[in-house]
Amino acid sequence: MLAVLATGGGKSICYQLPALLLPVDTLTEEAEAAIPDKEAVYIVYCRSGNRSATAALMLLDLGYTNVYDMGGI
């Protein structure tokens, strides 16, 4: 399971968990190179939950099939 961080504001969380930092504003451009397996499980989170919801929808639109929004943490 890979956690994808949806915003740059939570970098400290990204370093504490096995996570990949993908800011939501560059997600569309970076997703396929950074996370090529579209059938793997991805958990998206951010500080408030707003950007993670946006990022989850963006990943689904890009063809990722197992995307879950953990919301704000």
Helices and strands as residue ranges (DSSP letters): E 2-5, G 8-10, H 11-16, E 19-21, G 24-26, H 27-34, E 41-46, H 50-61, E 66-72
